[in-house]
Amino acid sequence: MANFPIITWQVTAPAFTVANAVGSVSVAAANDKWGFGVSALTAPYFSDADTAVNYLTSEMTSAAIPGPVSLGISAISTFNFTNNTSPALSPLTFTLSTASASAITLTFATLADAAVYGFASTTVSINSGNVATTTTYNVGGVWMPNGVSGDVQRTTKQRAAVSSSEMSGLSTDIVNWGHVANIEVRSTLFPVANAFVWYAGQSIYATKAGRLVGDPNNILEGMLQAASTGVEFRIYEQAATTAGLTYEDYLEAKMPGISEQAAADAFITADDEPRLWTMAGMFFRGNT
């Protein structure tokens, strides 16, 4: 059960094949799907329509072989996370609830494709009937420090251009360009396996983070790689905030200066090296 804050960006939802006794359907990849997003304020936390997870389940439900003949699958996806400040060092998984008259098989072209959806295998078998399957990996397009108490602070600044209206400079014209927000993400102690790929691949550190060694997602280095491409992020705060936001609300922002600070250790410092680290402040810039 993952903790806030959660930072997510857009990924490509990989292609896959869904099959049961009725037939099989190949589903094409879809661009610009978010790694996280929910459409409900209370449990169950259904995945939002613009997420990769929702794309998977909605395409399973609408799958029809040429004819068209429906495969008769009903699928719903819900995210698993902690809606409070209780410690939760574990992946951001989702539960896939399915109903079909016969067993279902999901097939992905590569392990990397399967991992975007949180699966650890290119072939996922689901029994017939009302079955709930929980993913083993973090979903793709997400990073979170998994600290016990994350915090997001916003500093709003007015962006303006100032020019003198007189040669003497006794009066000026102020032209407003709008407002920008500097967004700082802070966290308490979090495992180093959520920052560096190398540590995430070592059992002792992966276990400390509540993750599997083979999990390629929720690593700070991966988020910084995405930031270097100029993607926009959605930053989800704690469930209760002084600004009155809930976890369904998010801040849109980009990470400036990533080309000068592309390494994970530029944003975090060791507290109990090498196991636990802290994040004094990770800065984003977005519009208010």
C-alpha positions in Angstrom: 0.0 0.0 0.0 1.8 3.1 -1.3 2.1 6.4 0.5 1.7 10.0 -0.7 3.1 12.1 -2.2 2.7 10.4 -5.6 4.3 11.9 -8.8 3.1 10.5 -12.1 3.7 11.2 -15.8 2.4 10.0 -19.1 3.5 6.7 -20.6 2.6 4.5 -23.6 0.1 1.8 -22.6 1.7 -1.3 -24.3 -0.2 -3.5 -26.7 -1.5 -6.8 -25.5 -3.6 -9.8 -26.4 -6.6 -10.9 -24.3 -8.0 -14.4 -24.9 -10.6 -16.9 -23.4 -12.5 -19.8 -24.7 -14.5 -17.6 -27.0 -11.5 -16.3 -28.9 -8.6 -13.8 -28.7 -8.3 -10.1 -29.5 -5.1 -8.1 -30.0 -5.2 -4.6 -28.5 -3.0 -1.8 -29.9 -0.8 0.4 -27.8 -2.1 3.8 -26.7 0.0 6.9 -26.1 -0.2 9.5 -23.4 -1.7 7.5 -20.6 -1.0 8.5 -17.0 0.6 6.1 -14.5 -1.8 7.0 -11.7 -5.2 8.7 -11.2 -8.4 7.8 -9.4 -12.0 8.7 -10.0 -13.4 8.2 -6.5 -13.0 9.9 -3.2 -13.6 6.8 -1.2 -12.7 3.2 -1.5 -12.7 1.3 -3.9 -10.3 3.7 -5.7 -11.2 3.1 -9.3 -8.5 4.0 -11.9 -9.2 7.1 -13.8 -10.2 7.0 -17.5 -6.9 8.5 -18.7 -4.6 6.0 -17.0 -2.8 3.0 -18.5 -4.4 0.7 -16.0 -7.9 1.8 -17.0 -6.9 1.4 -20.7 -6.1 -2.3 -20.0 -9.4 -3.0 -18.2 -11.6 -1.0 -20.5 -10.1 -2.7 -23.6 -10.6 -6.1 -22.0 -14.2 -5.4 -21.4 -14.9 -4.1 -24.9 -12.9 -6.9 -26.7 -14.7 -8.6 -29.5 -13.4 -11.0 -32.2 -14.3 -10.4 -35.8 -18.0 -10.8 -36.2 -18.1 -9.1 -33.8 -18.5 -11.6 -31.0 -17.9 -10.3 -27.5 -15.4 -12.2 -25.4 -17.8 -11.8 -22.5 -15.2 -10.3 -20.1 -16.0 -7.7 -17.5 -13.0 -6.0 -16.0 -12.5 -3.3 -13.3 -9.2 -1.9 -11.9 -8.7 -0.3 -8.5 -5.5 1.2 -7.1 -4.1 0.1 -3.8 -2.7 2.9 -1.6 -2.8 4.3 1.9 -5.1 7.2 2.4 -3.4 8.5 5.5 0.0 9.0 7.0 0.5 5.4 8.2 3.8 3.8 7.1 3.4 1.9 3.8 6.7 0.8 2.3 5.4 -1.1 -0.7 4.5 -0.8 -4.4 1.6 1.1 -5.9 -0.3 -1.9 -7.2 -3.7 -2.3 -8.6 -6.3 -5.0 -8.3 -7.9 -6.3 -11.5 -11.3 -7.7 -10.9 -12.6 -9.8 -13.8 -15.6 -11.9 -14.7 -15.6 -14.4 -17.6 -17.4 -17.6 -18.4 -13.9 -19.2 -19.1 -10.4 -18.6 -18.0 -8.7 -15.4 -19.3 -5.1 -15.1 -20.6 -3.3 -11.8 -21.0 -0.2 -11.9 -23.3 2.4 -9.1 -23.6 5.2 -8.9 -26.2 8.0 -8.2 -23.7 8.6 -8.2 -19.9 9.0 -4.4 -20.2 5.5 -4.1 -21.6 4.0 -6.3 -18.9 5.8 -4.3 -16.2 4.2 -1.0 -17.3 0.9 -2.6 -16.1 2.6 -4.0 -13.0 2.8 -7.6 -14.1 6.0 -9.7 -13.7 5.4 -12.1 -16.6 4.5 -11.8 -20.3 1.7 -14.3 -19.7 -0.9 -13.7 -17.0 -3.5 -16.4 -16.4 -6.8 -15.5 -14.7 -9.4 -18.1 -13.6 -13.0 -17.9 -14.7 -15.7 -16.3 -12.6 -15.4 -13.3 -10.4 -11.6 -13.2 -9.8 -9.4 -10.5 -8.3 -5.8 -10.4 -9.4 -3.3 -8.0 -7.8 -0.2 -6.9 -9.7 3.2 -7.7 -8.3 5.1 -4.7 -9.5 4.6 -1.0 -9.2 2.7 0.4 -12.1 4.8 2.4 -14.7 4.9 6.1 -14.9 5.0 6.6 -11.1 7.5 7.6 -8.5 7.0 8.1 -4.8 9.5 8.4 -1.9 7.2 6.1 0.2 8.1 8.2 3.2 5.8 8.0 6.3 4.8 11.6 6.0 5.4 13.3 2.6 4.7 17.0 2.2 4.1 19.2 -0.8 4.7 23.0 -0.5 3.7 25.6 -3.0 5.1 29.1 -3.3 3.1 31.3 -5.7 4.9 34.1 -7.5 3.6 36.8 -9.9 5.3 36.7 -13.2 5.5 40.3 -14.6 7.4 42.6 -17.0 8.1 46.1 -15.8 8.9 49.0 -18.1 9.2 52.7 -17.5 6.5 54.9 -19.0 8.5 58.1 -18.7 12.1 59.0 -19.6 12.6 60.1 -16.1 11.4 56.8 -14.7 9.0 58.4 -12.2 6.3 56.0 -13.1 6.2 52.5 -14.5 3.9 50.2 -16.4 3.5 46.7 -15.0 2.5 44.0 -17.5 1.3 40.9 -15.8 2.1 37.5 -17.4 0.2 35.4 -14.9 1.3 33.4 -11.9 3.7 30.5 -11.5 4.0 28.1 -8.6 7.3 26.7 -7.3 6.4 23.3 -5.9 8.6 21.5 -3.4 8.2 17.9 -2.6 9.6 16.8 0.8 9.7 13.4 2.5 10.9 11.8 5.6 13.2 8.7 5.5 12.7 6.4 2.5 14.6 3.3 1.2 17.4 3.8 -1.2 15.9 1.1 -3.4 13.3 3.7 -4.4 16.0 6.0 -5.7 18.7 4.0 -7.5 18.4 1.1 -9.9 21.4 -0.7 -8.5 20.1 -0.8 -5.0 16.7 -1.8 -6.2 18.3 -4.9 -7.7 19.8 -6.1 -4.4 17.6 -8.2 -2.2 18.5 -6.6 1.1 17.6 -3.1 -0.1 14.6 -4.2 -2.2 13.1 -5.9 0.8 13.5 -2.8 2.9 11.4 -0.9 0.3 8.8 -3.7 0.2 9.4 -4.3 -3.5 10.6 -7.2 -5.7 14.1 -7.3 -7.0 12.9 -7.4 -10.6 10.5 -4.4 -10.3 11.7 -1.7 -12.7 9.3 1.0 -11.6 9.1 3.6 -8.8 12.8 4.5 -9.1 13.8 8.1 -8.9 16.4 7.7 -11.7 13.5 6.6 -13.9 11.5 9.7 -13.1 14.5 11.9 -13.8 14.9 10.2 -17.2 11.3 11.0 -18.0 11.8 14.6 -16.7 14.7 15.1 -19.1 12.3 14.6 -22.0 10.2 17.6 -20.9 7.1 15.7 -19.7 4.6 17.3 -17.5 3.9 15.7 -14.1 0.9 15.4 -11.9 1.8 15.7 -8.2 -0.7 14.2 -5.8 -0.5 15.4 -2.2 -1.4 13.8 1.1 -5.1 13.1 1.6 -5.5 16.0 4.0 -3.7 19.3 3.4 -3.8 22.8 4.6 -4.8 23.9 1.1 -7.9 21.8 1.3 -6.9 19.4 -1.4 -7.7 15.7 -1.4 -5.8 13.0 -3.2 -8.1 13.3 -6.2 -6.6 16.8 -6.9 -3.2 17.2 -8.3 -0.7 19.9 -9.2 0.5 20.1 -12.8 4.2 21.0 -13.2 7.5 20.3 -14.9 10.9 19.9 -13.4 13.2 22.8 -14.4 17.0 22.5 -14.8 16.9 18.7 -15.1 19.8 18.8 -17.6 22.1 20.2 -14.9 20.9 17.9 -12.2 20.1 14.6 -13.8 21.5 12.3 -11.1 19.3 11.0 -8.3 21.8 11.9 -5.6 21.4 15.6 -6.6 18.0 15.6 -5.0 18.5 13.3 -2.0 20.9 12.8 0.8 22.0 9.8 2.8 20.7 9.7 6.4 21.6 6.1 7.3 23.8 5.2 4.4 23.1 3.2 2.3 19.8 2.0 3.6 17.7 5.1 4.3 17.8 8.5 2.6 15.9 11.8 2.9 14.6 14.3 0.3 15.1 17.8 1.6 13.3 19.3 -1.4 12.6 18.4 -5.0 11.5 21.4 -7.0 9.0 21.6 -9.8 7.5 24.6 -11.5 3.9 24.8 -12.6 1.0 27.2 -13.3 -1.4 28.0 -10.5 
